Every structure is written in structure tokens, then in C-alpha cells.
Amino acid sequence: MVLTAFPRSRRWPKRPRRVTLRIETDLDKIEQNTRILVDRLAASGIRVTGITKAVLGSPGVGAAMLRGGARGLGDSRVPNLLRLAGLDPPPLRTLIRSPCSATWHGSLTSPTSV
């Protein structure tokens, strides 16, 4: 007895076609949502840091969060924080994890320059 995934009378399924996915980011909505969050948390004395990890440190998304009232930007990857340094004026940036020494080596001269 031979076990197969499909009966012998059926052909194997065709390969799926390649699909290109595209995500559109509405920067006005990011700014608006950040503003709502900042306003709600300000009453409790909480300041907001926008996290850009999911968007690979996108300067556009970071700028929208800053326009919405975020006090700074945070990311878990040093290259993403370096990308955010190009914003004008440069925002307060926070590394949201402890880096391994290999991450710092060659990227920055000292941790205080982030």
C-alpha cells in the first residue's frame, strides 16, 4: 500500500503565484493617533516616546510621531536610531534594549552619541 497526499487520480497542485505585498502608511493618521495618545497620557504625567521598530526606523513615521507630540523616538536597533538622526531637528533617541558589544563596535564611537 502506497500512501500519498493526494489520490493517484489527482494531479499535484500548481505552484502558487508570487504576490507582491505593499503597505501604505498614512502619516497623517500616525500623527493624529500619536496626538490622541499624548493628550490622554499627559493628564497622568506620562510622556510618550514613539517606537519605530516595526517600520525599520522610518524617518517619515518618526517625524509624524514627533509632530503628534512624542517627546522622542525609540528603537531596538542602532542602525535605525542612526537613520532617525537625520531628522531636523535631531530628536531625542532611546535604545530600547541593551546592545551586545558587537553592535556598538564600528557603528558609534561611544554610547552617548546616540
N, C-alpha and C positions, 0 to 999 in steps of 0.2 A: 504494500500500500504506500502510495506517494502522497505526502501532504503538501499542498501548495496554498498560497494566499488567495488565489483565485481559481475557480473551476477551470479545467482544461479548455472548455469551450469559449472562455472569455479571453480577450487579449489583455496584456498589461496596460494599465492606464497611461495616457500620454503624459509627457513631462509638462508641468505647469509653465505657463508663460511667465517671463520675467516682468515684474511690475515695478515701476519706479514710484516711490512714495515721495510726496512733497508736503512739508508742513509750513503753513503760513502763520506768521506771528503778527498779531495786531498790537503794535507798540502803544497805541492809544489806550487799548484795554489794559495792558500791563501797567501803564501809568495810572489809570483810573483805579484799578484794583489795589495798587500799592497805596494810593492816596486814601482809599477807604480804610485799609488796614492800619495805616499810620494814624489816621484820625481816631479810630476806635481804640487803639492801644495807648495813645497819648494821654487819655484820661486816667489811665492807670500808671502813668510814668514810664511806660515801656517804649524804648526806641527800636526802630526797625532797621535791620541790615538785610539788603536784598541778596539772595543767594543765586549765583549764576551757573552753578554746576551743571544743571540739566541742559543748558544752552552753550556749553563749552566756553564760557566767559565772553559771550557775545557783547561787544561794546554797545550795540543798539539797544539790547534788552537792559543792560546795566544803566545806560543813560535814561531810559524810560522809568526805571525804578527810582533813580535819583530825582528826576522831575516830579515823581509822585510823592517825594518826601522821605525816602530812605536815607538814613544818615551815612551809609557806606555800603560797600559790596563785599560779599564773601564768596569764597570758592575753596574747594579741597585740592586744587591742582595749581602749582606755582606758575606754569605757562599761561593758564587762564588769568591769573592775577596780573601777570606781566602784560597781557593783552589789554586789560582794563586800565592800565596806567596811561594809555594814550588818550583817555577822555580828558576834556578840558572843562573845568579844572580837574586835575587828578583826584579821584575820590579816596576816602579812607578805605583801605582794603584789608580784609581779615582772612587769614588762612584758617580754615575750619577743621583742620586735623593737624596732628604732629607729623612733620615730614621725616622721611628717612634721610640719612646723611647723603645718599647718592642723589637725591632730588636737589639738594642745595648745591652740591659740588658742580661748579661750572655755570650754574644759572644765575647766581647772585653773589655779590661779594660778602654780604652779611644779611642775616635775617631782618635787620632793622630797615633795610632799603625797600622792603615790600610795601 
